[in-house]
Amino acid sequence: MSEYTAIVMGGGPAGHSAAVRISELGGKVALVERDFIGGICTNWGCTPSKAMIESAKVAKTVAESGHYGIEVQNVKVDFPAIADRRNKVILNTRNFVTDLLQHYHVDIYQGEGEIVAPGRIRVRKGKLDPDGKTMHYDGGEVELSADHIIISTGSQPLIPGFIDASDPSVVSSNRLISINELPKSLTIIGGGVIGLEFATIFSSLGSKVTIVEFLDRVLAQMDEDVSKEITRILEGRGVRILTAHKCVSLKNGVIEAEDVRSGKMVKIDAPMTLVAIGRQAVVHDETYQKLGLKYSRKGVEVDDYQRTNVPGIWAVGDATGRSILAHVGIQQGVIAAENIMAKSDAELRRMDYSVIPAVIYTLPEIVSVGMVPQDLEGIRVVKVPFAINLRAGIEDYKDGFIKMWLKDNRILAAQAIGQNVSEIMQEVANMIALKTDIREVSEIIHAHPTFAEIIHSTLDYALDKAVDFYI
């Protein structure tokens, strides 16, 4: 008899969701974590970055308070206080996740876990320093056995080969999110999601920010209209954006970048540089090779049920290389758990990647959902500016728009930039997933005035029956 139904390696969103769901379904679970409970999202990613973005929002509101007839004088950004609030939010979230696991009787093992064979894990027990960087091993080891093992070991920032990661001027997103002093200037290599979110945070709080992007535009994975709009907004706030520039060296706080169009070399003073070119799965070559586990630099290979090629070993979250979004990892964790606990004759649950809302927490926010069609034959594309929304006009958040791709009165994809779009686009995601005819939702009353009302306005516009605006 195995000691556990499942052992989960990693306590991030994917791992702890899998652990809780297995326990809910009657299984006995152990969770092994070498870092803080909550993983990257809680401790180095989603939670601290969004806590700091909230401070950036307040700073922006105060700076623009004169628009609302409120005069504020002697404004000061107290960055150590911002950092202290950020740290408290992290701790509260970490404690909440720990309490959740304990409530479901998940056994938590702090230390370094190693899969020694299918169904067996050796844990080198230890204790983590408060800074989260140093593990002190007490010499104790414990071997655990289980019917199933779930790999949920997360990801780490990518650092290009020409950059010396030990250079004191170079920071990863993990390090930048934990600093306690506001940098006077910040250079960001990479104009993707992570780069733009940090540009938003630090430019709003008073840092001079430069973005260096190799491609022709920032957010190259998004619709070009979205890229143009966020570029306009950020540059209007003083952010310097250099697109089509290839970084060739970074030494002693100076970046050399080549303009790929002209070949001209540009030198950029960069006393603090964030490398934000992406993340990659944490891969344990020796262990995976010993197990015969199929994997690549992108991550562990899994099927649509979260199974690896080795019976009894599953993988979820960033470790699979399929997505670094926390909500995707949570879904993968739940699906793996339900498939592990399924009866032998039950149909297993498949992971569906076709409808995944993705949010970029700039100011204003950006969101996308669905697959934008490459072939536009038979496709109707509609674009409605936020300025037509009464709530946006009242609150003076008129930047941005919503754009939809439709076929046969059904939404295939949507992208938006604007105030609170992360909160209003779930309705669109549901419509895409359920293949809902837009005429049905168009006939449902939406509250007025709300930001969500722009969805109703856009659907009416697509049906050529808008009564609240014209373009």
DODO-985059 format. One record per residue (C-alpha): x, z, y. Coordinates in steps of 0.05 Angstrom, whole numbers. Layout:
% residues N
<atom x="X" z="Z" y="Y"/>
...
***
This chain:
% residues 471
<atom x="0" z="0" y="0"/>
<atom x="27" z="-18" y="69"/>
<atom x="32" z="36" y="121"/>
<atom x="-3" z="-6" y="174"/>
<atom x="-52" z="-63" y="177"/>
<atom x="-9" z="-94" y="231"/>
<atom x="54" z="-79" y="271"/>
<atom x="55" z="-110" y="341"/>
<atom x="123" z="-124" y="371"/>
<atom x="113" z="-119" y="447"/>
<atom x="64" z="-81" y="490"/>
<atom x="47" z="-133" y="542"/>
<atom x="-24" z="-161" y="553"/>
<atom x="-23" z="-203" y="489"/>
<atom x="7" z="-149" y="446"/>
<atom x="-34" z="-90" y="468"/>
<atom x="-98" z="-131" y="467"/>
<atom x="-84" z="-150" y="395"/>
<atom x="-70" z="-78" y="377"/>
<atom x="-134" z="-52" y="409"/>
<atom x="-177" z="-106" y="377"/>
<atom x="-149" z="-94" y="307"/>
<atom x="-162" z="-20" y="316"/>
<atom x="-233" z="-34" y="340"/>
<atom x="-244" z="-73" y="275"/>
<atom x="-220" z="-16" y="232"/>
<atom x="-146" z="-31" y="223"/>
<atom x="-88" z="16" y="231"/>
<atom x="-37" z="-9" y="282"/>
<atom x="34" z="7" y="304"/>
<atom x="62" z="-21" y="369"/>
<atom x="137" z="-26" y="382"/>
<atom x="161" z="-32" y="455"/>
<atom x="233" z="-32" y="479"/>
<atom x="212" z="-33" y="552"/>
<atom x="154" z="-1" y="589"/>
<atom x="84" z="-6" y="560"/>
<atom x="46" z="-62" y="594"/>
<atom x="102" z="-113" y="588"/>
<atom x="123" z="-162" y="642"/>
<atom x="53" z="-168" y="672"/>
<atom x="45" z="-94" y="687"/>
<atom x="116" z="-75" y="705"/>
<atom x="151" z="-137" y="733"/>
<atom x="98" z="-191" y="744"/>
<atom x="24" z="-194" y="757"/>
<atom x="12" z="-122" y="778"/>
<atom x="70" z="-109" y="826"/>
<atom x="67" z="-179" y="857"/>
<atom x="-8" z="-173" y="870"/>
<atom x="1" z="-103" y="898"/>
<atom x="52" z="-132" y="948"/>
<atom x="8" z="-191" y="963"/>
<atom x="-47" z="-142" y="982"/>
<atom x="1" z="-112" y="1033"/>
<atom x="17" z="-182" y="1057"/>
<atom x="-57" z="-195" y="1066"/>
<atom x="-64" z="-133" y="1109"/>
<atom x="-2" z="-153" y="1150"/>
<atom x="-33" z="-222" y="1162"/>
<atom x="-100" z="-192" y="1181"/>
<atom x="-67" z="-144" y="1231"/>
<atom x="-26" z="-201" y="1260"/>
<atom x="-89" z="-242" y="1270"/>
<atom x="-134" z="-185" y="1291"/>
<atom x="-139" z="-213" y="1362"/>
<atom x="-182" z="-269" y="1334"/>
<atom x="-235" z="-216" y="1318"/>
<atom x="-231" z="-180" y="1385"/>
<atom x="-188" z="-124" y="1359"/>
<atom x="-122" z="-111" y="1395"/>
<atom x="-69" z="-76" y="1354"/>
<atom x="-4" z="-53" y="1386"/>
<atom x="62" z="-26" y="1359"/>
<atom x="52" z="-56" y="1291"/>
<atom x="107" z="-38" y="1241"/>
<atom x="118" z="-63" y="1170"/>
<atom x="141" z="-2" y="1131"/>
<atom x="171" z="-36" y="1070"/>
<atom x="192" z="27" y="1034"/>
<atom x="120" z="51" y="1039"/>
<atom x="97" z="-17" y="1012"/>
<atom x="146" z="-10" y="955"/>
<atom x="122" z="61" y="941"/>
<atom x="50" z="38" y="937"/>
<atom x="71" z="-19" y="891"/>
<atom x="107" z="30" y="846"/>
<atom x="46" z="76" y="843"/>
<atom x="1" z="17" y="824"/>
<atom x="50" z="-1" y="769"/>
<atom x="52" z="70" y="742"/>
<atom x="-24" z="77" y="744"/>
<atom x="-32" z="11" y="707"/>
<atom x="21" z="29" y="655"/>
<atom x="-12" z="96" y="643"/>
<atom x="-80" z="63" y="636"/>
<atom x="-54" z="16" y="582"/>
<atom x="-19" z="73" y="547"/>
<atom x="-83" z="114" y="548"/>
<atom x="-122" z="55" y="522"/>
<atom x="-75" z="48" y="462"/>
<atom x="-77" z="122" y="448"/>
<atom x="-153" z="122" y="452"/>
<atom x="-154" z="71" y="396"/>
<atom x="-103" z="111" y="356"/>
<atom x="-48" z="59" y="360"/>
<atom x="19" z="90" y="341"/>
<atom x="70" z="73" y="396"/>
<atom x="144" z="69" y="378"/>
<atom x="193" z="66" y="436"/>
<atom x="256" z="28" y="417"/>
<atom x="285" z="-37" y="392"/>
<atom x="247" z="-69" y="335"/>
<atom x="275" z="-118" y="285"/>
<atom x="237" z="-156" y="231"/>
<atom x="279" z="-146" y="169"/>
<atom x="230" z="-182" y="123"/>
<atom x="157" z="-204" y="124"/>
<atom x="117" z="-140" y="128"/>
<atom x="177" z="-96" y="146"/>
<atom x="204" z="-75" y="214"/>
<atom x="263" z="-30" y="230"/>
<atom x="258" z="8" y="295"/>
<atom x="319" z="36" y="330"/>
<atom x="287" z="92" y="368"/>
<atom x="305" z="105" y="440"/>
<atom x="284" z="129" y="509"/>
<atom x="280" z="86" y="571"/>
<atom x="310" z="106" y="638"/>
<atom x="259" z="110" y="695"/>
<atom x="291" z="47" y="725"/>
<atom x="270" z="9" y="663"/>
<atom x="338" z="-22" y="654"/>
<atom x="374" z="24" y="606"/>
<atom x="353" z="46" y="537"/>
<atom x="385" z="109" y="508"/>
<atom x="384" z="106" y="432"/>
<atom x="382" z="174" y="398"/>
<atom x="412" z="148" y="334"/>
<atom x="346" z="153" y="296"/>
<atom x="316" z="95" y="258"/>
<atom x="250" z="86" y="224"/>
<atom x="225" z="30" y="179"/>
<atom x="153" z="10" y="183"/>
<atom x="112" z="-32" y="135"/>
<atom x="49" z="-72" y="148"/>
<atom x="7" z="-128" y="119"/>
<atom x="17" z="-167" y="183"/>
<atom x="68" z="-171" y="239"/>
<atom x="51" z="-198" y="308"/>
<atom x="108" z="-223" y="352"/>
<atom x="92" z="-211" y="425"/>
<atom x="161" z="-206" y="455"/>
<atom x="147" z="-240" y="521"/>
<atom x="191" z="-283" y="565"/>
<atom x="248" z="-279" y="614"/>
<atom x="267" z="-317" y="678"/>
<atom x="305" z="-382" y="671"/>
<atom x="373" z="-384" y="706"/>
<atom x="407" z="-453" y="711"/>
<atom x="477" z="-460" y="685"/>
<atom x="510" z="-471" y="753"/>
<atom x="487" z="-403" y="778"/>
<atom x="525" z="-339" y="762"/>
<atom x="471" z="-289" y="747"/>
<atom x="519" z="-232" y="764"/>
<atom x="526" z="-257" y="835"/>
<atom x="499" z="-201" y="878"/>
<atom x="463" z="-251" y="923"/>
<atom x="422" z="-277" y="864"/>
<atom x="358" z="-244" y="843"/>
<atom x="307" z="-259" y="789"/>
<atom x="233" z="-247" y="800"/>
<atom x="240" z="-184" y="758"/>
<atom x="291" z="-156" y="806"/>
<atom x="260" z="-180" y="871"/>
<atom x="193" z="-148" y="853"/>
<atom x="227" z="-80" y="850"/>
<atom x="268" z="-79" y="914"/>
<atom x="257" z="-24" y="965"/>
<atom x="283" z="-57" y="1028"/>
<atom x="256" z="-119" y="1062"/>
<atom x="307" z="-175" y="1064"/>
<atom x="318" z="-207" y="1132"/>
<atom x="320" z="-274" y="1098"/>
<atom x="303" z="-301" y="1029"/>
<atom x="319" z="-368" y="998"/>
<atom x="276" z="-390" y="939"/>
<atom x="300" z="-442" y="890"/>
<atom x="236" z="-471" y="861"/>
<atom x="171" z="-489" y="895"/>
<atom x="125" z="-473" y="836"/>
<atom x="77" z="-416" y="826"/>
<atom x="127" z="-358" y="827"/>
<atom x="165" z="-387" y="886"/>
<atom x="104" z="-396" y="930"/>
<atom x="76" z="-328" y="914"/>
<atom x="141" z="-294" y="935"/>
<atom x="146" z="-339" y="996"/>
<atom x="76" z="-315" y="1015"/>
<atom x="94" z="-241" y="1006"/>
<atom x="160" z="-240" y="1044"/>
<atom x="142" z="-289" y="1100"/>
<atom x="79" z="-248" y="1114"/>
<atom x="120" z="-184" y="1117"/>
<atom x="172" z="-212" y="1165"/>
<atom x="227" z="-244" y="1123"/>
<atom x="254" z="-313" y="1141"/>
<atom x="239" z="-355" y="1080"/>
<atom x="267" z="-422" y="1056"/>
<atom x="242" z="-458" y="994"/>
<atom x="286" z="-510" y="960"/>
<atom x="249" z="-555" y="912"/>
<atom x="278" z="-611" y="870"/>
<atom x="213" z="-651" y="865"/>
<atom x="180" z="-690" y="921"/>
<atom x="130" z="-635" y="934"/>
<atom x="116" z="-562" y="919"/>
<atom x="65" z="-546" y="865"/>
<atom x="78" z="-614" y="834"/>
<atom x="32" z="-597" y="775"/>
<atom x="-27" z="-593" y="823"/>
<atom x="-66" z="-647" y="859"/>
<atom x="-27" z="-677" y="916"/>
<atom x="-79" z="-655" y="967"/>
<atom x="-69" z="-583" y="947"/>
<atom x="7" z="-590" y="954"/>
<atom x="-1" z="-620" y="1024"/>
<atom x="-49" z="-565" y="1046"/>
<atom x="-7" z="-506" y="1023"/>
<atom x="56" z="-539" y="1053"/>
<atom x="21" z="-546" y="1120"/>
<atom x="-3" z="-474" y="1118"/>
<atom x="64" z="-444" y="1098"/>
<atom x="104" z="-486" y="1147"/>
<atom x="55" z="-464" y="1201"/>
<atom x="75" z="-393" y="1186"/>
<atom x="149" z="-408" y="1193"/>
<atom x="169" z="-421" y="1121"/>
<atom x="222" z="-475" y="1115"/>
<atom x="208" z="-522" y="1057"/>
<atom x="261" z="-571" y="1032"/>
<atom x="232" z="-617" y="979"/>
<atom x="271" z="-670" y="940"/>
<atom x="333" z="-626" y="945"/>
<atom x="376" z="-611" y="884"/>
<atom x="415" z="-546" y="885"/>
<atom x="485" z="-560" y="859"/>
<atom x="520" z="-494" y="873"/>
<atom x="507" z="-423" y="896"/>
<atom x="568" z="-381" y="915"/>
<atom x="580" z="-323" y="962"/>
<atom x="511" z="-328" y="992"/>
<atom x="514" z="-403" y="1007"/>
<atom x="473" z="-457" y="972"/>
<atom x="496" z="-529" y="970"/>
<atom x="438" z="-576" y="959"/>
<atom x="436" z="-651" y="954"/>
<atom x="380" z="-691" y="986"/>
<atom x="362" z="-735" y="926"/>
<atom x="335" z="-789" y="972"/>
<atom x="395" z="-797" y="1018"/>
<atom x="451" z="-764" y="978"/>
<atom x="467" z="-720" y="1038"/>
<atom x="493" z="-650" y="1023"/>
<atom x="461" z="-591" y="1058"/>
<atom x="489" z="-521" y="1064"/>
<atom x="439" z="-463" y="1067"/>
<atom x="457" z="-391" y="1083"/>
<atom x="427" z="-351" y="1026"/>
<atom x="447" z="-278" y="1028"/>
<atom x="389" z="-265" y="979"/>
<atom x="366" z="-321" y="933"/>
<atom x="308" z="-319" y="884"/>
<atom x="316" z="-366" y="826"/>
<atom x="244" z="-385" y="809"/>
<atom x="248" z="-447" y="766"/>
<atom x="207" z="-419" y="709"/>
<atom x="208" z="-372" y="650"/>
<atom x="225" z="-381" y="577"/>
<atom x="206" z="-344" y="514"/>
<atom x="251" z="-288" y="489"/>
<atom x="279" z="-316" y="424"/>
<atom x="315" z="-277" y="369"/>
<atom x="355" z="-332" y="335"/>
<atom x="387" z="-292" y="279"/>
<atom x="323" z="-257" y="258"/>
<atom x="281" z="-320" y="261"/>
<atom x="332" z="-361" y="222"/>
<atom x="336" z="-306" y="169"/>
<atom x="260" z="-306" y="162"/>
<atom x="256" z="-382" y="160"/>
<atom x="210" z="-379" y="221"/>
<atom x="198" z="-444" y="258"/>
<atom x="216" z="-438" y="331"/>
<atom x="250" z="-474" y="390"/>
<atom x="276" z="-454" y="458"/>
<atom x="204" z="-457" y="481"/>
<atom x="182" z="-403" y="432"/>
<atom x="155" z="-389" y="363"/>
<atom x="112" z="-445" y="334"/>
<atom x="41" z="-425" y="318"/>
<atom x="-22" z="-461" y="295"/>
<atom x="-89" z="-457" y="330"/>
<atom x="-103" z="-391" y="294"/>
<atom x="-37" z="-358" y="320"/>
<atom x="-5" z="-361" y="251"/>
<atom x="69" z="-378" y="243"/>
<atom x="95" z="-417" y="184"/>
<atom x="114" z="-351" y="150"/>
<atom x="53" z="-318" y="117"/>
<atom x="36" z="-251" y="148"/>
<atom x="74" z="-265" y="213"/>
<atom x="35" z="-283" y="276"/>
<atom x="56" z="-296" y="348"/>
<atom x="19" z="-289" y="414"/>
<atom x="32" z="-291" y="489"/>
<atom x="94" z="-317" y="524"/>
<atom x="132" z="-314" y="457"/>
<atom x="94" z="-376" y="434"/>
<atom x="115" z="-419" y="493"/>
<atom x="44" z="-444" y="501"/>
<atom x="30" z="-409" y="567"/>
<atom x="57" z="-353" y="610"/>
<atom x="-12" z="-334" y="637"/>
<atom x="-32" z="-263" y="620"/>
<atom x="-104" z="-282" y="607"/>
<atom x="-82" z="-335" y="557"/>
<atom x="-39" z="-284" y="522"/>
<atom x="-98" z="-235" y="519"/>
<atom x="-142" z="-288" y="487"/>
<atom x="-87" z="-305" y="437"/>
<atom x="-80" z="-232" y="420"/>
<atom x="-154" z="-223" y="409"/>
<atom x="-158" z="-286" y="366"/>
<atom x="-98" z="-264" y="323"/>
<atom x="-130" z="-195" y="314"/>
<atom x="-197" z="-223" y="293"/>
<atom x="-165" z="-272" y="245"/>
<atom x="-123" z="-216" y="214"/>
<atom x="-185" z="-174" y="204"/>
<atom x="-230" z="-230" y="181"/>
<atom x="-260" z="-228" y="112"/>
<atom x="-228" z="-275" y="62"/>
<atom x="-288" z="-323" y="63"/>
<atom x="-298" z="-322" y="138"/>
<atom x="-283" z="-380" y="184"/>
<atom x="-223" z="-364" y="228"/>
<atom x="-226" z="-367" y="303"/>
<atom x="-187" z="-422" y="338"/>
<atom x="-150" z="-419" y="404"/>
<atom x="-177" z="-467" y="456"/>
<atom x="-131" z="-487" y="513"/>
<atom x="-177" z="-538" y="545"/>
<atom x="-209" z="-493" y="598"/>
<atom x="-158" z="-445" y="628"/>
<atom x="-167" z="-421" y="700"/>
<atom x="-99" z="-416" y="733"/>
<atom x="-91" z="-378" y="799"/>
<atom x="-35" z="-380" y="850"/>
<atom x="-38" z="-319" y="895"/>
<atom x="-16" z="-350" y="960"/>
<atom x="-54" z="-338" y="1025"/>
<atom x="-102" z="-372" y="1017"/>
<atom x="-107" z="-373" y="942"/>
<atom x="-102" z="-435" y="898"/>
<atom x="-138" z="-445" y="832"/>
<atom x="-146" z="-500" y="781"/>
<atom x="-187" z="-507" y="718"/>
<atom x="-198" z="-563" y="668"/>
<atom x="-157" z="-626" y="655"/>
<atom x="-153" z="-676" y="713"/>
<atom x="-165" z="-745" y="683"/>
<atom x="-109" z="-796" y="690"/>
<atom x="-157" z="-854" y="683"/>
<atom x="-208" z="-851" y="739"/>
<atom x="-254" z="-906" y="712"/>
<atom x="-324" z="-878" y="712"/>
<atom x="-300" z="-814" y="747"/>
<atom x="-328" z="-789" y="812"/>
<atom x="-282" z="-747" y="855"/>
<atom x="-312" z="-703" y="909"/>
<atom x="-276" z="-661" y="960"/>
<atom x="-311" z="-610" y="1005"/>
<atom x="-274" z="-572" y="1060"/>
<atom x="-281" z="-496" y="1065"/>
<atom x="-298" z="-505" y="1138"/>
<atom x="-369" z="-525" y="1119"/>
<atom x="-381" z="-456" y="1086"/>
<atom x="-416" z="-408" y="1133"/>
<atom x="-382" z="-346" y="1105"/>
<atom x="-314" z="-379" y="1115"/>
<atom x="-334" z="-396" y="1187"/>
<atom x="-358" z="-325" y="1202"/>
<atom x="-294" z="-293" y="1175"/>
<atom x="-249" z="-347" y="1203"/>
<atom x="-221" z="-370" y="1135"/>
<atom x="-233" z="-444" y="1144"/>
<atom x="-168" z="-471" y="1114"/>
<atom x="-173" z="-506" y="1047"/>
<atom x="-223" z="-545" y="1005"/>
<atom x="-252" z="-552" y="935"/>
<atom x="-242" z="-616" y="896"/>
<atom x="-279" z="-636" y="832"/>
<atom x="-272" z="-691" y="781"/>
<atom x="-339" z="-709" y="749"/>
<atom x="-366" z="-756" y="696"/>
<atom x="-439" z="-764" y="675"/>
<atom x="-459" z="-705" y="718"/>
<atom x="-410" z="-658" y="684"/>
<atom x="-347" z="-627" y="714"/>
<atom x="-282" z="-646" y="680"/>
<atom x="-235" z="-609" y="726"/>
<atom x="-233" z="-574" y="793"/>
<atom x="-179" z="-549" y="840"/>
<atom x="-188" z="-509" y="903"/>
<atom x="-148" z="-476" y="959"/>
<atom x="-184" z="-425" y="1002"/>
<atom x="-204" z="-353" y="1012"/>
<atom x="-222" z="-317" y="948"/>
<atom x="-223" z="-380" y="906"/>
<atom x="-198" z="-340" y="846"/>
<atom x="-264" z="-302" y="847"/>
<atom x="-311" z="-361" y="855"/>
<atom x="-282" z="-412" y="806"/>
<atom x="-303" z="-377" y="743"/>
<atom x="-372" z="-408" y="751"/>
<atom x="-338" z="-476" y="748"/>
<atom x="-297" z="-456" y="688"/>
<atom x="-360" z="-436" y="651"/>
<atom x="-393" z="-501" y="669"/>
<atom x="-334" z="-541" y="642"/>
<atom x="-330" z="-500" y="578"/>
<atom x="-405" z="-504" y="565"/>
<atom x="-409" z="-578" y="586"/>
<atom x="-465" z="-559" y="634"/>
<atom x="-502" z="-613" y="672"/>
<atom x="-489" z="-599" y="746"/>
<atom x="-562" z="-612" y="762"/>
<atom x="-581" z="-549" y="725"/>
<atom x="-534" z="-505" y="767"/>
<atom x="-551" z="-542" y="830"/>
<atom x="-623" z="-518" y="822"/>
<atom x="-602" z="-444" y="817"/>
<atom x="-606" z="-405" y="883"/>
<atom x="-538" z="-382" y="907"/>
<atom x="-534" z="-323" y="956"/>
<atom x="-524" z="-341" y="1030"/>
<atom x="-476" z="-333" y="1063"/>
<atom x="-423" z="-325" y="1009"/>
<atom x="-357" z="-360" y="991"/>
<atom x="-387" z="-376" y="923"/>
<atom x="-440" z="-417" y="958"/>
<atom x="-388" z="-472" y="967"/>
<atom x="-396" z="-487" y="892"/>
<atom x="-470" z="-500" y="903"/>
<atom x="-455" z="-542" y="964"/>
<atom x="-404" z="-584" y="926"/>
<atom x="-452" z="-596" y="868"/>
<atom x="-506" z="-617" y="916"/>
<atom x="-457" z="-663" y="951"/>
<atom x="-438" z="-694" y="884"/>
<atom x="-512" z="-707" y="872"/>
<atom x="-521" z="-738" y="941"/>
<atom x="-570" z="-684" y="963"/>
<atom x="-529" z="-637" y="1007"/>
<atom x="-573" z="-608" y="1062"/>
<atom x="-524" z="-558" y="1093"/>
<atom x="-468" z="-603" y="1116"/>
<atom x="-444" z="-675" y="1121"/>
<atom x="-375" z="-707" y="1116"/>
***
